[in-house]
């Protein structure tokens, strides 16, 4: 299954509210994904501020490129040209 059932989500929220370990309730694939996300967040927390800033800037550029390409392909709007027109 790609998405958890409604009952599973309810049990997860209920356990989260009561501060119980939640990972036991989730299937193995969700647990592996969750643990890898936790490890990646801990990795960035252990880094120095310059590394955090670089990771943040790279993430911002990546998300901005995705938004620009999505708007350009789906709506046919060039955001750079629109920004130039507004600022000019």
C-alpha positions in Angstrom: 0.0 0.0 0.0 1.2 3.5 -0.8 -0.9 5.2 1.8 -1.7 4.1 5.4 -5.3 3.3 6.2 -7.5 5.7 8.1 -7.4 3.5 11.1 -3.6 3.4 11.1 -3.4 7.2 10.9 -5.9 7.4 13.8 -3.8 5.0 15.9 -0.6 6.9 15.0 -2.2 10.3 16.0 -3.6 8.8 19.2 -0.2 7.4 20.1 1.5 10.6 19.2 -0.8 12.6 21.5 0.0 10.2 24.4 3.7 10.3 23.6 4.0 6.6 23.0 6.5 5.1 20.5 4.7 5.4 17.2 7.1 3.4 14.9 5.8 0.1 16.2 2.3 0.9 14.8 3.6 1.6 11.3 4.4 -1.0 8.6 8.1 -1.7 7.9 8.3 0.5 4.8 7.0 3.5 6.8 9.4 2.8 9.7 12.4 2.6 7.4 11.5 5.9 5.6 10.8 7.6 8.9 14.1 6.5 10.4 16.1 7.6 7.4 14.4 11.0 7.6 15.3 11.3 11.3 18.9 10.4 10.5 19.1 13.1 7.8 17.6 15.7 10.2 20.1 14.7 12.9 23.0 14.9 10.3 22.1 18.5 9.4 21.8 19.4 13.1 25.4 18.2 13.8 26.8 20.4 11.0 28.3 23.8 11.4 26.4 27.0 10.5 28.1 27.5 7.1 27.2 23.9 6.1 23.6 24.5 7.2 23.4 27.7 5.2 24.8 26.0 2.1 22.3 23.1 2.4 19.5 25.7 2.9 20.5 27.7 -0.2 20.8 24.6 -2.3 17.4 23.4 -1.2 15.9 26.8 -1.9 17.4 26.9 -5.4 16.1 23.3 -6.1 12.5 24.1 -4.9 12.6 27.4 -6.8 13.6 25.6 -10.0 10.9 23.1 -9.6 8.3 25.8 -9.1 9.6 27.8 -12.1 9.6 24.8 -14.4 6.2 23.7 -13.2 4.6 27.1 -13.8 6.4 27.5 -17.1 5.3 24.1 -18.5 1.8 24.0 -17.0 0.6 27.6 -17.4 3.1 28.9 -19.9 4.0 31.9 -17.7 7.7 33.0 -17.6 8.1 34.1 -14.0 11.4 35.9 -14.7 9.8 38.0 -17.5 6.8 38.7 -15.3 9.1 39.9 -12.5 11.0 42.1 -14.9 7.8 43.6 -16.2 6.6 44.4 -12.6 9.9 45.9 -11.5 10.3 48.0 -14.6 
